[in-house]
Amino acid sequence: MKSKSAAGENTVCYCTKCKMDLSHTIVAMIEDKIVRVKCRTCGSEHNYRDRTKKRATIKKGTSTAKRATPVKSPERRWEEAVFKAKGQDIPYEMSGSYNKGDIVLHVSFGRGVVLEVFEKKVTIIFEDKERVLAASY
């Protein structure tokens, strides 16, 4: 059965950033298979994940089983981001504009580092977790 989708069209799939099934724009295809998509909600681009297909399970102890990579705690990721960040602390304002790597001082959340810049939004990592906040662009 061939897919009738084409690059530039919309499809519904799992967004790795939003953690939900949402509408995406098809970015790349190989033959009739969707390979990469861009979320229409958050703008992130990632590999296509078809959640309707069941994944084959791998038995424990086999050589083909993948080892789980250790997940860094938010505190550790925040420490690394602050270490790599540049410049002075900038007081956070919704009407402010920020660049990736800026150090931001938020009244409620404390000190954070800008990880990503979107249209009218920024992703900032604080000591406890990542947050998406409003920004002016």
Stockholm file with secondary structure:
# STOCKHOLM 1.0

chainA/1-137         MKSKSAAGENTVCYCTKCKMDLSHTIVAMIEDKIVRVKCRTCGSEHNYRDRTKKRATIKKGTSTAKRATPVKSPERRWEEAVFKAKGQDIPYEMSGSYNKGDIVLHVSFGRGVVLEVFEKKVTIIFEDKERVLAASY
#=GR chainA/1-137 SS CCCCCCTTSEEEEEETTTTEEEEEEEEEEETTEEEEEEETTTCCEEECCCTTSCCCCCCTTCTTCCCCCCCCCHHHHHHHHHHHCEEEEEECCTTCCCCTTEEEEETTTEEEEEEEEETTEEEEEESSCEEEEECCC
#=GC SS_cons         CCCCCCTTSEEEEEETTTTEEEEEEEEEEETTEEEEEEETTTCCEEECCCTTSCCCCCCTTCTTCCCCCCCCCHHHHHHHHHHHCEEEEEECCTTCCCCTTEEEEETTTEEEEEEEEETTEEEEEESSCEEEEECCC
//
